Amino acid sequence: MGDTRSGRPPSPSVPAASMEGAAGRADVQWNGEHMSVSANGRPTVIDNVEARRKAPLWKRLRRHFRLYWQLWALVMPAICFTVVFAYIPMYGVQLAFRRYDITKGLTGGKWVGFQYFRQFFNDPLFGEIIANTFRISLWTLTMGFIAPILLALLINQIGGAKIKGFVQTITYMPHFISTVVMVSMIQIFLQPGNGLLGRFLGRESMMGNPKAFAQIYWISEVWQHMGWNCIIYLAALSSVDLALYEAAKIDGASRLQLIRYVDIPTIMPTVGVLLILNMGSVLGVGFEKVWLMQNTLNITTSEVISTYTYRIGILDNQFSYSTAIGLFNSVVNFVFLVVANAIARRTSDTSIF
C-alpha cells in the first residue's frame, strides 16, 4: 500500500496470484490499459501499431474511413467521373472480338477472337500507318518535351517581375487557340505567293508536300503549347532557395553555371515524371489537327492510326475493326508507359507507380 500520509495515491500492484498464473494467460486488464504478462511476471505493453495491422480487414477499413472521410469526400467526385467515363465504357472493348450486329447489341455478335487484329496486321497500309504515327509522335514528343524546359530556364533568368510575367503571358496565349483556327492560320501562312512564310518557300504548296507534313505538324504543335507546358517547370523553379543563387554568385558562377548546377537539378524530378507520362501517348497523335491538315497530296505521310480508325469505323461502318485498332493503340501506349516507368525506377528514384 502507498503512503497515505504523504498525500500520494496508493500505487497499483499486480496480485501475486496473477503473476503466478501469467504463463497460462495471454494478458490482464490493469487501469483500463491493455497489457500482456511475460513468463517472469513482468508486464509489457502491446505495440498498438502492430495490433492494428493484425486487426481484421473490416476494422482497419472502418478506422481508415473514420479518420480520413473528409479526404474521401473531396476526391469522390473525381473518382465517380473517372469510373463513369473511363472504366464503364471499357465494357464495349469486347466489340473488338465480336462481329458487330446492330440488331443484337454489343454482346449479341458472333465471337471471332483476334480476327480483326490479324486483319489489321495483314493490311497493306499497316506499315505505312505505324511509321507515320511513330514519326509524327516521336518528333512531337521529343521537341515538345525539350522546348518547354528551355523556355522555362530562360524565363527564370529574367530579372524584372513585370517583364517576366509579360513574356510568360505572351508565350502561353497560343495554347488557347482552337485547332480549327490553328490549322487555318497554318494554311494562310504557308499559302504560296502571298503567305507570310509561303512567299519565301517557292510556288509549291507546303501543305501538299508529303515530306513536309511531319515538320509542319510538330513545329506548329511545339509553338502552340510550349508556353503552357513550361508553367509546371516554372513552378518547380520557384521553389529554389534564393540563398543558393547568392552563394553560387559569390563563388563566381556564371548564368550558364547557375542553370546547370542549380536550376536543372531542381526540375529533374518533374522532368522524370512528365517524361514517363508522355511515353504513354507515343501512338496518341491527335485526330483533329491531322484530319484538318490532311489532303489527297499528303495522305501518304499524314495517315495515322487515329484518322485511319475514323475512316474505317465511322465512314465505312466497320465498328468491330475500328475498335480492334483502337484497342491495339491503347495497349501499345500502356506498354510504353510501363516500360518507361520501370526503367526510371531502376535508374533513379523517380516513378509514378
MOCOR-V129694 format. One record per residue. SS is DSSP state (2 for helix, 1 for strand, 0 for the rest). Layout:
BEGIN
ss=SS
ss=SS
END
This chain:
BEGIN
ss=0
ss=0
ss=0
ss=2
ss=2
ss=2
ss=0
ss=0
ss=0
ss=0
ss=0
ss=0
ss=0
ss=0
ss=0
ss=2
ss=2
ss=2
ss=2
ss=2
ss=0
ss=2
ss=2
ss=2
ss=0
ss=0
ss=1
ss=1
ss=1
ss=1
ss=0
ss=0
ss=1
ss=1
ss=1
ss=1
ss=1
ss=0
ss=0
ss=0
ss=0
ss=0
ss=1
ss=1
ss=1
ss=0
ss=0
ss=2
ss=2
ss=2
ss=2
ss=2
ss=2
ss=0
ss=0
ss=0
ss=2
ss=2
ss=2
ss=2
ss=2
ss=2
ss=2
ss=2
ss=2
ss=2
ss=2
ss=2
ss=2
ss=2
ss=2
ss=2
ss=2
ss=2
ss=2
ss=2
ss=2
ss=2
ss=2
ss=2
ss=2
ss=2
ss=2
ss=2
ss=2
ss=2
ss=2
ss=2
ss=2
ss=2
ss=2
ss=2
ss=2
ss=2
ss=2
ss=2
ss=2
ss=1
ss=1
ss=1
ss=1
ss=0
ss=0
ss=0
ss=1
ss=1
ss=1
ss=1
ss=1
ss=1
ss=1
ss=0
ss=0
ss=0
ss=2
ss=2
ss=2
ss=2
ss=2
ss=2
ss=2
ss=0
ss=0
ss=0
ss=0
ss=2
ss=2
ss=2
ss=2
ss=2
ss=2
ss=2
ss=2
ss=2
ss=2
ss=2
ss=2
ss=2
ss=2
ss=2
ss=2
ss=2
ss=2
ss=2
ss=2
ss=2
ss=2
ss=2
ss=2
ss=2
ss=2
ss=2
ss=2
ss=2
ss=2
ss=2
ss=0
ss=0
ss=0
ss=0
ss=2
ss=2
ss=2
ss=2
ss=2
ss=2
ss=2
ss=2
ss=2
ss=2
ss=2
ss=2
ss=2
ss=2
ss=2
ss=2
ss=0
ss=0
ss=2
ss=2
ss=2
ss=2
ss=2
ss=2
ss=2
ss=2
ss=2
ss=2
ss=2
ss=0
ss=0
ss=0
ss=0
ss=0
ss=0
ss=0
ss=0
ss=2
ss=2
ss=2
ss=0
ss=0
ss=0
ss=0
ss=0
ss=2
ss=2
ss=2
ss=0
ss=2
ss=2
ss=2
ss=2
ss=2
ss=2
ss=2
ss=2
ss=2
ss=2
ss=2
ss=2
ss=2
ss=2
ss=2
ss=2
ss=2
ss=2
ss=2
ss=2
ss=0
ss=2
ss=2
ss=2
ss=2
ss=2
ss=2
ss=2
ss=0
ss=0
ss=0
ss=0
ss=2
ss=2
ss=2
ss=2
ss=2
ss=2
ss=2
ss=2
ss=2
ss=0
ss=0
ss=0
ss=0
ss=2
ss=2
ss=2
ss=2
ss=2
ss=2
ss=2
ss=2
ss=2
ss=2
ss=2
ss=2
ss=2
ss=2
ss=2
ss=2
ss=2
ss=2
ss=2
ss=2
ss=2
ss=2
ss=2
ss=2
ss=2
ss=0
ss=0
ss=0
ss=0
ss=0
ss=0
ss=0
ss=2
ss=2
ss=2
ss=2
ss=2
ss=2
ss=2
ss=0
ss=0
ss=0
ss=0
ss=0
ss=2
ss=2
ss=2
ss=2
ss=0
ss=0
ss=2
ss=2
ss=2
ss=2
ss=2
ss=2
ss=2
ss=2
ss=2
ss=2
ss=2
ss=0
ss=0
ss=0
ss=2
ss=2
ss=2
ss=2
ss=2
ss=2
ss=2
ss=2
ss=2
ss=2
ss=2
ss=2
ss=2
ss=2
ss=2
ss=2
ss=2
ss=2
ss=2
ss=2
ss=2
ss=2
ss=2
ss=2
ss=2
ss=2
ss=2
ss=2
ss=2
ss=0
ss=0
ss=0
ss=0
ss=0
ss=0
END
